[in-house]
Amino acid sequence: ETGVTQSPTHLIKTRGQQVTLRCSSQSGHNTVSWYQQALGQGPQFIFQYYREEENGRGNFPPRFSGLQFPNYSSELNVNALELDDSALYLCASSLDWTSGNEQFFGPGTRLTVL
Amino acid sequence: AQSVTQPDIHITVSEGASLELRCNYSYGATPYLFWYVQSPGQGLQLLLKYFSGDTLVQGIKGFEAEFKRSQSSFNLRKPSVHWSDAAEYFCAVGATSGTYKYIFGTGTRLKVLA
C-alpha cells in the first residue's frame, strides 16, 4: 500500500510568484488536508478537501487555494507569494472527513520564498 | 477555543536518563490525542495516539503517554533516552470545528547529551 506522497520535495520562488504543490493520497482515502509549518512552529491547518469539494478552511487568505481530483489527489496553490509563505507544507489523507479518522501525513514540500 | 500547549520549548537530557514532555489541551469534548516526532528537515512521524479506552498508551520507539482528563494533559514519557531521540516533538488534538482537523502545539525540541 502506497503512503501519502508529495511533490516537489523542495522549491524556491520569488516574492509575487505563484506556486503549485501536489499531494497523492493513500489508497482508499477520499479526504486530503493541508497544513503549513513555519520554521519553529507547529503545523497549522490550511484547508481540507473531501470528494473534490472544500470541506473546511483555517485562517488563511484566499490566495491559498486548492483542488482535489477524481482520484482524490490534491493541489495547493498559493498566489502572490510573500516572504512569510516560506514553510514546510504538509498534506495528510484520511478515510473520510469525520471525527476520529486518522490523518496520514506525507513528507512535505519545503517552499522558500526569496 | 481549542488549543494545545507544550510549555517546554527546549529540553536537554543525558543519554540513558528518563524523559517527560508535557502537553496540555483545551477541547470541550472527548479528545483524540497524538504525539508526533520530526527530525530536522523531515516530515512528521506518528509516535502514538489516544482515541479511547486505556489511558496509558504505548507507542513506537519505547515511548508511552498517559491521558489525564482531570488535568487536560497527555504527557509523553520514555524511561531511557537514546541519542537518536534528539528531534522535535509535537502534541496534537483532533478537533471538530467545522470539519475534523488536527491542532498542533508549538513543539518541544529535545537535545540529548552523550
Interface residues (C-beta under 8 A of the other chain):
Chain A: S33 Y35 G40 Q41 G42 P43 Q44 F45 Q48 Y50 N55 G56 R57 G58 L88 L90 A92 W97 T98 S99 G100 N101 E102 Q103 F105 G106 P107 G108 R110
Chain B: V4 Y32 Y36 G41 Q42 G43 L44 L46 K49 F51 F90 A92 G94 T96 G98 T99 Y100 K101 Y102 I103 F104 G105 T106 G107
